[in-house]
Amino acid sequence: ETGINAEYGLEEGFVREFLGHLEYKIDRRYVRKLLLDKDTRNQLSKVVVDLQEFIDKQAYLQKIVLIQSLARRSLVLRKYRDLTEHQWVLMKKYNGAFRALIKQERDYVNNLNTLVNVYMTALKKLTQESKPIIEPQDIAIVFWNLEQIYAYHQISLKAFEDVRLNHWPFLEGLADAVIKMVTSIGIYADYVNNFRTAQDAVSRLKKKPKFAATLEEIMQKNKVQIELQEMLSIPMEQLNVYEKSLEALLDSTPFPSSEEADGLSTAYSIIKSTSNVVKQSVEKSKNKATIMAIQRAIYGHVKGPLNLLTQNRFFLREAEVFYIEKKKSKRRLILFSDCFLVVKEKKEKEDKHLKFYLMESFQDGEVSDAETAQKHGFEIKASGGGKHLFSARNPEEKNLLMKDIKGIIQKLKSSRVFGTPLEDLLKKEKQEKNRTTDIPIPVSYTHLRAHETKANLV
């Protein structure tokens, strides 16, 4: 004991205490857990050496970071000294607009992450149950190409963050990052065209109590504040957000004649035109959904299923009126861009059903005041010569209905070419394009000359 203590510099009594422990039975399994093999010991020894080397270099790394920081500060100050007072003011606004753009993009990416990795992931799992409350095709309809949009905006956010980290405060390269983002913005067209279908699918699924309860559970479990349907509408507004952000950047750029400003102006033009196209698509999508909803609600059409969807038909308005034949009957008058529909409304629980009564074209039609036993009367003369008497609920409603109907009839008249509706002319052109002629004369010109000859003869 004395020799061991002297050889290794141990405290007096240590060896005696250790030898005393050996008298106890040692748990071999515990020893095996603690005992490392040779290779593992060598690896850990290397890790210890690397960590110690890393710690030793911290002071050196801090000096490098400080030198880099001072160099960047010197370069920035040199550029700042060349700025006029007006450019100073614009630079602050420019940087503020960029901060707002990054925050908006980060918030948007977080919302897309919630849609894809919370809602979609949770609902996908339900499709694998023995009795699923949602089918895979429903997932495809509701979330459409959101995964693609999410991946695309992750890349855009990273590009903005790189500009902020590496080119602050003059933000060189921002225009390139923005142009890359907006040139791929076309992926929104598919989402916009499907949006109303997705919303209808969620409304249909929520009628199932179990599905509605599942959505509530997803929100509570993941602390989500926005409901699925509302969150699905967020991408629809994002192009407007970019339009306003780019406008703010352009209005505050301190170097309006620079390549950076030209790039931002190009990006703004792209996003502006794309936004207009998307708005038109949204209107078409809403119109299609409205007409489809009316069509689904109609029953009692004796000639079979009623097809209200045509290429150029738009829904305008509907109103409760009295339809007057031998006696007055409460009806709903539905106006489209080329015709009108008269139905009788019947409600069953939450569903609305419309019993078909009549449908007439506005082509060659007229609308005028009418003297009826009921107040606020007006008459619609349809294209087939049939006359239909109506009575509005009040004078204001009557004036609005007559104004809209006159506008429809006037628009249909203005779309005629030599007395023929333009739509009919285009149909004839399409038919004759399939016919071969010895001399390739433009079909539209042929038709125009034919109609002009007839007009002159008359």
VOFI-912487 format. One line per field, with one value per residue (C-alpha): residue number from 0; residue in three letters; chain; x, y, z. Coordinates in Angstrom, 3 decimals, padded with zeros to 6 digits. Example, Ala and Ser with C-alpha at 12.3 -4.5 7.8 and 13.67 -1.06 7.14 Angstrom:
<pts>
pos: c(0, 1);
code: c(ala, ser);
unit: c(A, A);
u: c(012.300, 013.670);
v: c(-004.500, -001.060);
w: c(007.800, 007.140);
</pts>
This chain:
<pts>
pos: c(0, 1, 2, 3, 4, 5, 6, 7, 8, 9, 10, 11, 12, 13, 14, 15, 16, 17, 18, 19, 20, 21, 22, 23, 24, 25, 26, 27, 28, 29, 30, 31, 32, 33, 34, 35, 36, 37, 38, 39, 40, 41, 42, 43, 44, 45, 46, 47, 48, 49, 50, 51, 52, 53, 54, 55, 56, 57, 58, 59, 60, 61, 62, 63, 64, 65, 66, 67, 68, 69, 70, 71, 72, 73, 74, 75, 76, 77, 78, 79, 80, 81, 82, 83, 84, 85, 86, 87, 88, 89, 90, 91, 92, 93, 94, 95, 96, 97, 98, 99, 100, 101, 102, 103, 104, 105, 106, 107, 108, 109, 110, 111, 112, 113, 114, 115, 116, 117, 118, 119, 120, 121, 122, 123, 124, 125, 126, 127, 128, 129, 130, 131, 132, 133, 134, 135, 136, 137, 138, 139, 140, 141, 142, 143, 144, 145, 146, 147, 148, 149, 150, 151, 152, 153, 154, 155, 156, 157, 158, 159, 160, 161, 162, 163, 164, 165, 166, 167, 168, 169, 170, 171, 172, 173, 174, 175, 176, 177, 178, 179, 180, 181, 182, 183, 184, 185, 186, 187, 188, 189, 190, 191, 192, 193, 194, 195, 196, 197, 198, 199, 200, 201, 202, 203, 204, 205, 206, 207, 208, 209, 210, 211, 212, 213, 214, 215, 216, 217, 218, 219, 220, 221, 222, 223, 224, 225, 226, 227, 228, 229, 230, 231, 232, 233, 234, 235, 236, 237, 238, 239, 240, 241, 242, 243, 244, 245, 246, 247, 248, 249, 250, 251, 252, 253, 254, 255, 256, 257, 258, 259, 260, 261, 262, 263, 264, 265, 266, 267, 268, 269, 270, 271, 272, 273, 274, 275, 276, 277, 278, 279, 280, 281, 282, 283, 284, 285, 286, 287, 288, 289, 290, 291, 292, 293, 294, 295, 296, 297, 298, 299, 300, 301, 302, 303, 304, 305, 306, 307, 308, 309, 310, 311, 312, 313, 314, 315, 316, 317, 318, 319, 320, 321, 322, 323, 324, 325, 326, 327, 328, 329, 330, 331, 332, 333, 334, 335, 336, 337, 338, 339, 340, 341, 342, 343, 344, 345, 346, 347, 348, 349, 350, 351, 352, 353, 354, 355, 356, 357, 358, 359, 360, 361, 362, 363, 364, 365, 366, 367, 368, 369, 370, 371, 372, 373, 374, 375, 376, 377, 378, 379, 380, 381, 382, 383, 384, 385, 386, 387, 388, 389, 390, 391, 392, 393, 394, 395, 396, 397, 398, 399, 400, 401, 402, 403, 404, 405, 406, 407, 408, 409, 410, 411, 412, 413, 414, 415, 416, 417, 418, 419, 420, 421, 422, 423, 424, 425, 426, 427, 428, 429, 430, 431, 432, 433, 434, 435, 436, 437, 438, 439, 440, 441, 442, 443, 444, 445, 446, 447, 448, 449, 450, 451, 452, 453, 454, 455, 456, 457);
code: c(glu, thr, gly, ile, asn, ala, glu, tyr, gly, leu, glu, glu, gly, phe, val, arg, glu, phe, leu, gly, his, leu, glu, tyr, lys, ile, asp, arg, arg, tyr, val, arg, lys, leu, leu, leu, asp, lys, asp, thr, arg, asn, gln, leu, ser, lys, val, val, val, asp, leu, gln, glu, phe, ile, asp, lys, gln, ala, tyr, leu, gln, lys, ile, val, leu, ile, gln, ser, leu, ala, arg, arg, ser, leu, val, leu, arg, lys, tyr, arg, asp, leu, thr, glu, his, gln, trp, val, leu, met, lys, lys, tyr, asn, gly, ala, phe, arg, ala, leu, ile, lys, gln, glu, arg, asp, tyr, val, asn, asn, leu, asn, thr, leu, val, asn, val, tyr, met, thr, ala, leu, lys, lys, leu, thr, gln, glu, ser, lys, pro, ile, ile, glu, pro, gln, asp, ile, ala, ile, val, phe, trp, asn, leu, glu, gln, ile, tyr, ala, tyr, his, gln, ile, ser, leu, lys, ala, phe, glu, asp, val, arg, leu, asn, his, trp, pro, phe, leu, glu, gly, leu, ala, asp, ala, val, ile, lys, met, val, thr, ser, ile, gly, ile, tyr, ala, asp, tyr, val, asn, asn, phe, arg, thr, ala, gln, asp, ala, val, ser, arg, leu, lys, lys, lys, pro, lys, phe, ala, ala, thr, leu, glu, glu, ile, met, gln, lys, asn, lys, val, gln, ile, glu, leu, gln, glu, met, leu, ser, ile, pro, met, glu, gln, leu, asn, val, tyr, glu, lys, ser, leu, glu, ala, leu, leu, asp, ser, thr, pro, phe, pro, ser, ser, glu, glu, ala, asp, gly, leu, ser, thr, ala, tyr, ser, ile, ile, lys, ser, thr, ser, asn, val, val, lys, gln, ser, val, glu, lys, ser, lys, asn, lys, ala, thr, ile, met, ala, ile, gln, arg, ala, ile, tyr, gly, his, val, lys, gly, pro, leu, asn, leu, leu, thr, gln, asn, arg, phe, phe, leu, arg, glu, ala, glu, val, phe, tyr, ile, glu, lys, lys, lys, ser, lys, arg, arg, leu, ile, leu, phe, ser, asp, cys, phe, leu, val, val, lys, glu, lys, lys, glu, lys, glu, asp, lys, his, leu, lys, phe, tyr, leu, met, glu, ser, phe, gln, asp, gly, glu, val, ser, asp, ala, glu, thr, ala, gln, lys, his, gly, phe, glu, ile, lys, ala, ser, gly, gly, gly, lys, his, leu, phe, ser, ala, arg, asn, pro, glu, glu, lys, asn, leu, leu, met, lys, asp, ile, lys, gly, ile, ile, gln, lys, leu, lys, ser, ser, arg, val, phe, gly, thr, pro, leu, glu, asp, leu, leu, lys, lys, glu, lys, gln, glu, lys, asn, arg, thr, thr, asp, ile, pro, ile, pro, val, ser, tyr, thr, his, leu, arg, ala, his, glu, thr, lys, ala, asn, leu, val);
unit: c(A, A, A, A, A, A, A, A, A, A, A, A, A, A, A, A, A, A, A, A, A, A, A, A, A, A, A, A, A, A, A, A, A, A, A, A, A, A, A, A, A, A, A, A, A, A, A, A, A, A, A, A, A, A, A, A, A, A, A, A, A, A, A, A, A, A, A, A, A, A, A, A, A, A, A, A, A, A, A, A, A, A, A, A, A, A, A, A, A, A, A, A, A, A, A, A, A, A, A, A, A, A, A, A, A, A, A, A, A, A, A, A, A, A, A, A, A, A, A, A, A, A, A, A, A, A, A, A, A, A, A, A, A, A, A, A, A, A, A, A, A, A, A, A, A, A, A, A, A, A, A, A, A, A, A, A, A, A, A, A, A, A, A, A, A, A, A, A, A, A, A, A, A, A, A, A, A, A, A, A, A, A, A, A, A, A, A, A, A, A, A, A, A, A, A, A, A, A, A, A, A, A, A, A, A, A, A, A, A, A, A, A, A, A, A, A, A, A, A, A, A, A, A, A, A, A, A, A, A, A, A, A, A, A, A, A, A, A, A, A, A, A, A, A, A, A, A, A, A, A, A, A, A, A, A, A, A, A, A, A, A, A, A, A, A, A, A, A, A, A, A, A, A, A, A, A, A, A, A, A, A, A, A, A, A, A, A, A, A, A, A, A, A, A, A, A, A, A, A, A, A, A, A, A, A, A, A, A, A, A, A, A, A, A, A, A, A, A, A, A, A, A, A, A, A, A, A, A, A, A, A, A, A, A, A, A, A, A, A, A, A, A, A, A, A, A, A, A, A, A, A, A, A, A, A, A, A, A, A, A, A, A, A, A, A, A, A, A, A, A, A, A, A, A, A, A, A, A, A, A, A, A, A, A, A, A, A, A, A, A, A, A, A, A, A, A, A, A, A, A, A, A, A, A, A, A, A, A, A, A, A, A, A, A, A, A, A, A, A, A, A, A, A, A, A, A, A, A, A, A, A, A, A, A, A, A, A, A, A, A, A, A, A, A, A, A, A, A, A, A, A, A, A, A, A, A, A, A);
u: c(000.000, 002.797, 004.647, 001.559, 000.771, 004.341, 004.533, 001.281, 000.904, -002.337, -003.804, -003.149, -005.788, -007.045, -005.649, -006.978, -010.442, -010.339, -009.234, -012.081, -014.589, -013.331, -014.810, -018.287, -019.803, -019.580, -022.456, -020.771, -023.552, -023.027, -019.269, -019.848, -022.007, -019.278, -016.323, -015.502, -013.693, -010.385, -011.747, -014.387, -011.774, -009.580, -012.480, -013.436, -009.811, -009.735, -012.991, -011.479, -008.393, -010.529, -012.695, -009.675, -008.179, -011.480, -011.562, -007.930, -008.726, -011.699, -009.639, -008.079, -011.507, -012.870, -010.074, -010.884, -014.585, -013.702, -011.398, -014.084, -016.648, -014.385, -013.627, -017.317, -018.042, -015.330, -016.715, -020.258, -019.182, -017.261, -020.454, -022.556, -020.247, -021.113, -024.874, -026.816, -029.186, -032.158, -030.545, -029.999, -033.725, -034.594, -032.082, -033.826, -037.216, -035.711, -034.276, -037.564, -039.505, -037.074, -037.457, -041.236, -040.850, -038.743, -041.185, -044.132, -042.309, -041.334, -044.918, -046.209, -043.761, -044.854, -048.504, -047.626, -045.744, -048.895, -050.999, -048.582, -046.952, -049.831, -053.199, -052.272, -050.032, -052.651, -055.475, -053.373, -053.085, -056.881, -056.975, -055.159, -057.855, -060.165, -063.151, -061.602, -063.555, -061.544, -060.338, -056.934, -058.636, -060.097, -056.585, -055.445, -058.370, -058.067, -054.286, -053.691, -050.122, -049.460, -046.367, -044.860, -045.734, -044.252, -040.937, -040.774, -041.220, -038.683, -036.117, -037.303, -037.049, -033.500, -032.511, -033.888, -032.087, -028.812, -029.182, -029.837, -026.847, -024.305, -025.320, -026.791, -027.611, -027.282, -028.928, -027.035, -028.574, -032.095, -033.431, -032.028, -033.650, -036.992, -036.906, -036.181, -039.185, -041.675, -040.673, -041.871, -045.080, -047.071, -047.534, -050.293, -052.490, -053.219, -053.954, -056.296, -058.226, -058.740, -059.397, -063.196, -063.297, -061.052, -063.289, -066.390, -064.668, -063.859, -067.444, -068.765, -066.406, -067.208, -070.811, -069.456, -069.307, -066.229, -064.280, -065.236, -064.166, -060.857, -060.103, -060.778, -058.465, -055.683, -055.959, -055.858, -053.044, -050.787, -051.918, -053.098, -055.148, -056.504, -059.115, -058.357, -060.701, -059.423, -055.816, -056.400, -057.335, -053.996, -052.108, -054.865, -053.847, -050.070, -049.623, -051.234, -048.757, -045.797, -047.230, -047.430, -043.988, -042.259, -044.064, -042.735, -039.175, -039.362, -040.735, -037.873, -034.853, -031.945, -030.478, -033.396, -031.086, -029.190, -029.417, -030.889, -033.795, -034.318, -034.485, -037.047, -039.091, -039.077, -040.140, -042.936, -044.241, -044.257, -046.035, -048.549, -049.543, -049.598, -051.741, -054.267, -054.449, -054.924, -057.701, -059.488, -059.048, -060.459, -063.530, -064.002, -063.557, -066.118, -068.524, -068.164, -068.730, -071.837, -073.362, -072.510, -074.217, -077.357, -077.285, -076.950, -079.889, -082.271, -084.708, -087.841, -086.347, -088.478, -085.852, -083.324, -080.353, -079.948, -076.528, -076.012, -072.257, -071.252, -067.953, -069.025, -071.886, -071.584, -073.871, -075.033, -077.647, -080.760, -083.783, -087.090, -089.962, -093.615, -094.133, -097.520, -099.545, -103.216, -102.221, -099.099, -096.582, -093.502, -090.431, -086.708, -085.404, -081.794, -079.946, -077.032, -075.050, -077.149, -080.379, -082.665, -083.992, -087.212, -087.340, -089.285, -087.194, -087.730, -085.603, -085.042, -082.989, -079.735, -080.047, -081.660, -083.578, -084.765, -087.708, -087.266, -090.000, -088.636, -085.435, -085.296, -082.572, -082.014, -080.950, -083.193, -084.999, -086.498, -087.397, -089.942, -092.239, -095.537, -098.900, -099.898, -102.150, -098.957, -096.697, -093.210, -094.048, -091.829, -091.990, -089.282, -089.743, -087.606, -085.897, -088.688, -091.286, -092.624, -093.553, -093.087, -094.507, -092.764, -093.238, -090.273, -090.409, -089.690, -088.894, -085.154, -085.014, -087.050, -084.697, -081.631, -083.097, -084.196, -080.824, -078.965, -081.294, -080.965, -077.180, -077.228, -079.408, -077.288, -074.076, -075.527, -076.589, -073.152, -071.492, -073.320, -071.526, -073.812, -076.817, -075.352, -074.266, -070.473, -070.651, -072.687, -070.230, -067.288, -069.109, -069.590, -065.917, -064.928, -067.132, -065.740, -062.136, -062.542, -063.594, -060.903, -061.019, -058.904, -058.092, -057.177, -059.436, -059.754, -063.075, -063.994, -063.568, -065.786, -068.563, -068.268, -068.568, -071.565, -073.389, -072.485, -073.973, -077.203, -077.415, -076.959, -079.641, -082.096);
v: c(000.000, 002.404, 001.594, 002.147, 005.416, 006.636, 005.444, 007.057, 009.896, 008.601, 009.810, 007.723, 005.081, 005.115, 001.670, 000.143, 001.525, 000.264, -003.239, -003.267, -002.688, -005.777, -007.889, -006.962, -008.895, -006.811, -006.808, -007.946, -006.580, -003.106, -003.363, -004.400, -001.333, 000.967, -000.776, 000.458, -001.506, -000.320, 001.210, 003.218, 004.509, 005.629, 007.430, 009.208, 010.195, 011.754, 013.647, 014.980, 016.176, 017.852, 019.589, 020.862, 022.137, 023.875, 025.543, 026.652, 028.307, 030.336, 033.380, 033.249, 032.872, 035.815, 037.983, 036.871, 037.680, 041.075, 041.893, 040.842, 042.951, 045.997, 045.529, 045.324, 048.343, 050.322, 049.436, 050.341, 053.645, 054.482, 053.921, 055.807, 058.840, 059.112, 059.240, 062.470, 063.355, 062.374, 059.006, 058.469, 058.864, 056.574, 053.959, 053.691, 053.262, 050.772, 048.644, 048.860, 047.677, 044.769, 043.798, 043.797, 041.598, 039.041, 038.981, 038.471, 035.686, 034.000, 034.171, 032.832, 029.906, 029.099, 029.037, 026.790, 024.533, 024.284, 023.390, 020.748, 019.278, 019.622, 019.524, 017.453, 015.011, 014.399, 013.942, 011.605, 009.225, 009.008, 007.567, 004.465, 003.550, 000.577, 002.943, 006.232, 009.467, 011.001, 009.420, 009.950, 011.771, 014.240, 014.969, 015.604, 017.975, 019.947, 020.425, 020.300, 021.629, 023.171, 020.994, 022.486, 026.042, 025.357, 024.084, 027.046, 029.611, 027.908, 028.574, 032.185, 032.800, 031.395, 033.696, 036.727, 035.679, 035.330, 038.874, 040.157, 038.349, 039.017, 042.333, 044.483, 047.388, 048.052, 044.690, 043.910, 040.867, 041.495, 042.093, 038.743, 036.937, 038.627, 037.945, 034.249, 034.176, 035.929, 034.104, 030.856, 032.373, 030.597, 027.613, 029.680, 029.350, 025.678, 026.460, 029.338, 027.272, 024.523, 026.787, 026.837, 023.069, 022.623, 024.869, 022.952, 019.657, 020.836, 022.097, 018.725, 016.795, 019.001, 017.820, 014.570, 015.135, 012.931, 014.922, 018.258, 016.893, 015.736, 019.228, 020.642, 018.040, 018.882, 022.577, 021.968, 019.405, 021.586, 024.942, 026.135, 029.328, 029.359, 026.937, 024.860, 026.659, 030.075, 028.915, 027.542, 031.075, 032.572, 031.704, 033.489, 036.816, 036.343, 037.889, 041.103, 041.058, 040.804, 043.527, 045.967, 044.948, 045.486, 048.787, 049.921, 048.865, 050.703, 053.866, 053.984, 052.784, 055.217, 054.437, 054.610, 054.441, 051.330, 047.795, 046.745, 049.178, 048.018, 044.416, 045.292, 047.180, 044.112, 041.895, 044.325, 044.269, 040.460, 040.198, 042.906, 041.144, 037.737, 039.130, 040.463, 037.072, 035.359, 037.803, 036.983, 033.270, 033.761, 035.483, 032.707, 030.088, 031.804, 032.158, 028.492, 027.423, 029.625, 028.265, 024.689, 025.246, 026.525, 023.613, 021.046, 022.602, 022.480, 019.621, 019.048, 019.802, 017.596, 017.353, 015.683, 017.161, 020.902, 022.081, 025.717, 025.772, 027.287, 028.911, 032.561, 032.443, 034.443, 034.643, 038.192, 038.216, 036.560, 038.125, 037.141, 038.249, 037.529, 035.779, 036.774, 034.472, 033.935, 034.524, 035.689, 033.140, 033.743, 032.775, 033.407, 035.198, 034.270, 036.417, 035.162, 037.012, 035.496, 034.160, 034.130, 031.325, 031.218, 028.714, 028.019, 027.748, 024.944, 024.502, 021.178, 021.449, 023.153, 022.316, 024.592, 023.047, 024.954, 023.617, 024.426, 026.596, 028.167, 029.319, 031.880, 033.579, 037.351, 037.266, 039.752, 040.351, 043.493, 044.696, 047.368, 048.689, 046.856, 047.759, 044.929, 044.498, 044.201, 047.182, 047.484, 045.408, 044.846, 042.674, 040.615, 039.770, 036.694, 035.761, 033.365, 036.098, 034.937, 037.637, 037.223, 039.517, 040.028, 042.175, 043.197, 043.597, 047.333, 050.067, 049.954, 046.216, 046.737, 049.473, 047.322, 044.298, 046.337, 048.086, 044.750, 043.193, 046.201, 045.967, 042.262, 042.799, 045.746, 043.741, 040.832, 043.212, 044.831, 041.419, 040.779, 040.805, 041.628, 040.634, 037.295, 036.669, 036.486, 033.202, 031.606, 032.976, 031.428, 028.088, 028.163, 029.012, 026.047, 023.719, 024.954, 024.686, 020.926, 021.300, 021.457, 024.062, 024.460, 028.066, 028.679, 031.700, 032.723, 031.323, 034.405, 036.618, 034.284, 034.507, 038.272, 038.723, 036.374, 038.276, 041.613, 040.478, 039.402, 042.711, 044.689, 042.652, 043.412);
w: c(000.000, 000.938, -002.329, -004.516, -002.765, -003.285, -006.928, -008.126, -005.640, -004.170, -000.903, 002.181, 002.725, -000.915, -001.799, 001.438, 000.723, -002.866, -001.827, 000.672, -002.162, -003.943, -001.147, -002.433, -005.308, -008.500, -010.999, -014.209, -016.431, -014.964, -015.575, -019.197, -019.752, -018.443, -020.003, -023.522, -026.194, -027.595, -030.828, -028.958, -026.504, -029.402, -031.058, -027.838, -027.293, -030.770, -030.047, -026.811, -028.714, -031.428, -028.837, -026.990, -030.257, -031.092, -027.673, -028.046, -031.414, -030.139, -029.358, -032.848, -034.508, -032.533, -033.918, -037.487, -037.030, -035.579, -038.518, -041.026, -039.209, -039.208, -042.908, -043.808, -041.616, -043.385, -046.832, -045.804, -044.265, -047.437, -049.486, -046.959, -047.183, -050.895, -050.215, -050.317, -047.493, -049.688, -050.452, -046.723, -046.111, -049.024, -047.849, -044.477, -046.189, -048.645, -045.848, -043.954, -047.024, -047.409, -043.737, -044.232, -047.349, -045.459, -042.536, -044.874, -046.705, -043.439, -042.128, -045.436, -045.417, -041.858, -042.989, -045.928, -043.521, -041.380, -044.414, -045.721, -042.613, -040.156, -041.925, -044.976, -043.093, -040.390, -042.908, -045.073, -042.130, -041.981, -045.520, -044.251, -041.724, -042.335, -042.604, -043.760, -043.356, -046.204, -049.441, -051.138, -054.018, -051.491, -050.214, -053.796, -054.475, -051.222, -051.166, -054.947, -055.660, -052.223, -051.712, -054.864, -053.755, -050.298, -051.740, -054.112, -051.323, -049.076, -051.811, -052.159, -048.408, -048.327, -051.199, -049.327, -046.129, -048.063, -049.387, -045.873, -044.372, -047.116, -048.687, -045.942, -046.074, -049.847, -050.673, -053.882, -055.551, -054.234, -057.750, -058.949, -056.012, -056.663, -060.428, -059.806, -057.502, -059.767, -062.979, -061.384, -060.028, -062.752, -060.426, -058.779, -061.890, -061.130, -057.488, -058.364, -060.918, -058.337, -055.340, -055.450, -055.971, -052.907, -050.794, -051.879, -051.027, -047.480, -047.002, -048.144, -045.852, -042.841, -043.005, -041.564, -037.769, -037.422, -040.012, -038.417, -035.011, -036.520, -037.821, -034.346, -032.829, -035.310, -034.435, -030.665, -030.784, -032.970, -031.524, -034.950, -034.830, -038.408, -039.727, -042.820, -045.221, -044.196, -044.458, -047.967, -049.065, -047.915, -051.166, -053.103, -051.519, -051.699, -055.153, -053.887, -050.983, -053.389, -055.608, -052.668, -051.333, -054.687, -055.115, -051.711, -052.687, -056.022, -054.406, -051.896, -053.899, -053.314, -056.768, -059.266, -062.314, -061.182, -062.601, -059.254, -059.690, -063.294, -062.066, -059.402, -062.000, -064.264, -061.363, -060.485, -064.071, -064.063, -060.728, -061.744, -064.975, -063.286, -060.487, -063.024, -064.747, -061.391, -060.436, -063.685, -062.996, -059.504, -060.938, -063.492, -060.786, -058.522, -061.438, -062.372, -058.763, -058.458, -061.671, -060.633, -057.261, -058.999, -061.417, -058.608, -056.761, -059.761, -060.231, -062.307, -065.739, -068.014, -070.783, -068.507, -066.601, -067.148, -068.334, -067.336, -067.895, -071.231, -072.148, -072.039, -069.540, -066.330, -063.341, -062.616, -059.874, -058.492, -056.862, -055.308, -057.551, -058.285, -061.618, -063.046, -065.274, -064.477, -060.899, -059.135, -057.825, -055.720, -057.751, -057.987, -061.070, -061.886, -064.426, -066.520, -069.174, -071.994, -070.481, -067.442, -065.297, -063.267, -060.395, -057.240, -054.085, -051.595, -048.478, -046.792, -043.606, -044.654, -048.365, -050.943, -053.867, -056.923, -058.922, -062.605, -064.116, -067.311, -069.025, -071.865, -073.923, -073.893, -077.566, -079.467, -076.179, -074.640, -071.161, -070.307, -067.594, -067.278, -065.838, -063.504, -060.525, -058.523, -057.970, -059.480, -062.556, -065.591, -068.697, -070.389, -074.047, -074.780, -078.057, -079.039, -078.750, -075.390, -072.887, -069.153, -066.493, -063.162, -060.083, -057.907, -054.149, -054.246, -056.797, -056.077, -056.848, -060.012, -061.255, -060.589, -062.368, -065.393, -065.583, -065.539, -068.142, -070.479, -070.112, -071.015, -074.103, -075.265, -074.885, -076.855, -079.657, -079.806, -080.213, -083.508, -086.883, -089.839, -087.760, -086.659, -083.056, -082.877, -080.992, -083.840, -086.398, -084.547, -084.400, -088.182, -088.639, -086.505, -088.573, -091.883, -090.769, -091.084, -094.764, -097.473, -100.260, -103.395, -102.485, -098.818, -098.104, -094.391, -093.186, -091.170, -094.260, -096.293, -093.740, -093.431, -097.213, -097.359, -094.618, -096.243, -099.575, -097.900, -096.071, -099.318, -101.097, -098.308);
</pts>
